[in-house]
Amino acid sequence: MAINWFPGHMHKARKEIKQVMPKMDLIIEVVDARIPFSSENPLVPALRGDKPLIKVLNKRDLADPEITEQWRVWLEQERGVRAITLSHNQRSEALAILKLAEDMTPHHDRQKSALRVMILGIPNVGKSTLINTLAGRPAAKTGNEPAVTRAQQAIKLPNNILLYDTPGFLWPKLSPEACGYRLAVTGAIRSAVLDFEDVAMFEAEYLLTAYPELVKARYGFEELPEDGLALMDGIATKRRFFGRGGIPDLHKVSEVLLNEFRAGTLGRISLETPEMVEREAREAAN
């Protein structure tokens, strides 16, 4: 199943961002530390031009720390890009972003004019929560569902910094296909447009390959199930999730798998590595 989600307000946001981008001095893009590539918007480089860019790998506390460091180094290979990792509600770490923004724009005189910074991020990566942390007040609406921010707004920050908040937007076609699944697993796409069992099966297959010991520990398996379906059936058995006639309730299992991943209950897990996405790019090019 190809996963896509590009409602009308996202198309409008993309046009508005393109219009105001030339006025910006610096860009902040918030990505999910568990999927830095899949949650990175491929439209941003074209919109950004050569403006300095800070990549914020948010939700670091949910991601595999070793892989997060690989991503930080990998992202900083791009010219004009600095990468910083962030945990939820760490105000001191968040304020370091403002210091970094000042360091990356040394020729801007903030005595004469505000440093104009645009913050971008796809739905549900924690952009609005970060803005409120930076502002020290509830300046942006937050929520657990994606696409809470619907309109641009300018927010005054300390040291004469003007932060332009923008609606989170995806792109018309999520490619490669695995990218859409990773976004779905993390909660960046509305649940209403997803096939829960299909998305959970993708997660189950990945967990068996990349984090087998976490699977065994969390769900009490002595031996690892042979595939994603066997894992889901096994969870149904252990948690007694059965429908009529004793058939495993895979929808309930899917909810458990997705919710426990998103909450970090399964452990600190990353869904992609730099090596993986480079391999996928090569395969897509052939």
Helices and strands as residue ranges (DSSP letters): H 8-20, G 21-23, E 26-32, H 44-48, E 53-58, G 60-62, H 65-75, E 81-85, H 91-103, E 115-121, H 127-135, E 153-157, E 161-165, H 177-186, G 191-193, H 196-210, H 212-219, H 228-239, G 244-246, H 250-263, H 274-285
